[in-house]
Amino acid sequence: MTDKPKSFNDKLILEAYVHGAVNPEKRVGWVTVGQKNNLKGLKVLVQARLNNGDIIPAGSTAYLKEEYLHTSPSVKNILKCDTMPGEFILVNMNEVEFIAPPSGDAA
């Protein structure tokens, strides 16, 4: 085992989500909340091994429904750990719509 932290059990350790204002969006005569139709990408901070054996490398981007990010109590539970710098959130993989691999220096 390496000395780098890893995430298990289909949970991703992501950068903390910064809640913004609710964005109205006009659609064919109706005004809806823009977050209902948007995905938001959050950086994966720690490599994750999923239950199916797949590896999600640190530096990837996990895309989640912005509506989930605004309403989920787990997203509002911002965590800290003495072995990691900064704040983060834990998200179950079943809430992730897709993953983009790391790019640039993170790849």
Contacts in CASP RR format, 6 or more apart in sequence:
PFRMAT RR
TARGET T0000
AUTHOR 0000-0000-0000
METHOD contacts of the structure
MODEL  1
MTDKPKSFNDKLILEAYVHGAVNPEKRVGWVTVGQKNNLKGLKVLVQARL
NNGDIIPAGSTAYLKEEYLHTSPSVKNILKCDTMPGEFILVNMNEVEFIA
PPSGDAA
4 46 0 8 1.000
4 47 0 8 1.000
5 13 0 8 1.000
5 46 0 8 1.000
5 47 0 8 1.000
5 83 0 8 1.000
5 84 0 8 1.000
6 46 0 8 1.000
6 47 0 8 1.000
6 48 0 8 1.000
6 49 0 8 1.000
7 13 0 8 1.000
7 46 0 8 1.000
7 47 0 8 1.000
7 48 0 8 1.000
7 49 0 8 1.000
8 48 0 8 1.000
8 49 0 8 1.000
9 51 0 8 1.000
10 48 0 8 1.000
10 50 0 8 1.000
10 51 0 8 1.000
10 92 0 8 1.000
10 93 0 8 1.000
10 94 0 8 1.000
11 48 0 8 1.000
11 90 0 8 1.000
11 91 0 8 1.000
11 92 0 8 1.000
11 93 0 8 1.000
12 44 0 8 1.000
12 48 0 8 1.000
12 56 0 8 1.000
12 62 0 8 1.000
12 90 0 8 1.000
12 91 0 8 1.000
12 92 0 8 1.000
12 93 0 8 1.000
12 96 0 8 1.000
13 44 0 8 1.000
13 45 0 8 1.000
13 46 0 8 1.000
13 48 0 8 1.000
13 84 0 8 1.000
13 88 0 8 1.000
13 89 0 8 1.000
13 90 0 8 1.000
14 42 0 8 1.000
14 43 0 8 1.000
14 44 0 8 1.000
14 45 0 8 1.000
14 62 0 8 1.000
14 88 0 8 1.000
14 89 0 8 1.000
14 90 0 8 1.000
14 91 0 8 1.000
15 42 0 8 1.000
15 43 0 8 1.000
15 45 0 8 1.000
15 87 0 8 1.000
15 88 0 8 1.000
15 89 0 8 1.000
16 78 0 8 1.000
16 86 0 8 1.000
16 87 0 8 1.000
16 88 0 8 1.000
16 89 0 8 1.000
17 40 0 8 1.000
17 42 0 8 1.000
17 69 0 8 1.000
17 75 0 8 1.000
17 89 0 8 1.000
19 69 0 8 1.000
19 70 0 8 1.000
22 33 0 8 1.000
22 34 0 8 1.000
22 35 0 8 1.000
22 70 0 8 1.000
23 33 0 8 1.000
23 34 0 8 1.000
23 35 0 8 1.000
24 31 0 8 1.000
24 32 0 8 1.000
24 33 0 8 1.000
24 34 0 8 1.000
25 31 0 8 1.000
25 32 0 8 1.000
25 33 0 8 1.000
25 34 0 8 1.000
25 37 0 8 1.000
33 67 0 8 1.000
34 66 0 8 1.000
35 66 0 8 1.000
35 67 0 8 1.000
35 69 0 8 1.000
35 70 0 8 1.000
36 66 0 8 1.000
36 67 0 8 1.000
38 65 0 8 1.000
38 66 0 8 1.000
39 63 0 8 1.000
39 64 0 8 1.000
39 65 0 8 1.000
39 66 0 8 1.000
39 97 0 8 1.000
40 63 0 8 1.000
40 64 0 8 1.000
40 65 0 8 1.000
40 66 0 8 1.000
40 69 0 8 1.000
41 61 0 8 1.000
41 62 0 8 1.000
41 63 0 8 1.000
41 64 0 8 1.000
42 61 0 8 1.000
42 62 0 8 1.000
42 63 0 8 1.000
42 64 0 8 1.000
42 89 0 8 1.000
42 91 0 8 1.000
43 59 0 8 1.000
43 60 0 8 1.000
43 61 0 8 1.000
43 62 0 8 1.000
44 56 0 8 1.000
44 57 0 8 1.000
44 58 0 8 1.000
44 59 0 8 1.000
44 60 0 8 1.000
44 61 0 8 1.000
44 62 0 8 1.000
44 99 0 8 1.000
45 58 0 8 1.000
45 59 0 8 1.000
45 84 0 8 1.000
45 88 0 8 1.000
46 58 0 8 1.000
46 84 0 8 1.000
47 55 0 8 1.000
47 56 0 8 1.000
47 57 0 8 1.000
47 58 0 8 1.000
48 55 0 8 1.000
48 56 0 8 1.000
48 93 0 8 1.000
49 55 0 8 1.000
50 56 0 8 1.000
50 93 0 8 1.000
56 62 0 8 1.000
56 99 0 8 1.000
57 101 0 8 1.000
57 102 0 8 1.000
58 102 0 8 1.000
58 106 0 8 1.000
59 102 0 8 1.000
59 106 0 8 1.000
60 99 0 8 1.000
60 100 0 8 1.000
60 101 0 8 1.000
60 102 0 8 1.000
61 99 0 8 1.000
61 100 0 8 1.000
61 102 0 8 1.000
62 91 0 8 1.000
62 96 0 8 1.000
62 99 0 8 1.000
63 96 0 8 1.000
63 97 0 8 1.000
63 98 0 8 1.000
63 99 0 8 1.000
63 100 0 8 1.000
64 91 0 8 1.000
64 95 0 8 1.000
64 96 0 8 1.000
64 97 0 8 1.000
65 95 0 8 1.000
65 97 0 8 1.000
68 75 0 8 1.000
68 95 0 8 1.000
69 75 0 8 1.000
72 95 0 8 1.000
74 89 0 8 1.000
74 90 0 8 1.000
74 91 0 8 1.000
75 89 0 8 1.000
75 91 0 8 1.000
77 89 0 8 1.000
77 90 0 8 1.000
78 87 0 8 1.000
78 88 0 8 1.000
78 89 0 8 1.000
79 87 0 8 1.000
79 88 0 8 1.000
79 89 0 8 1.000
79 90 0 8 1.000
80 86 0 8 1.000
80 87 0 8 1.000
80 88 0 8 1.000
81 88 0 8 1.000
101 107 0 8 1.000
END
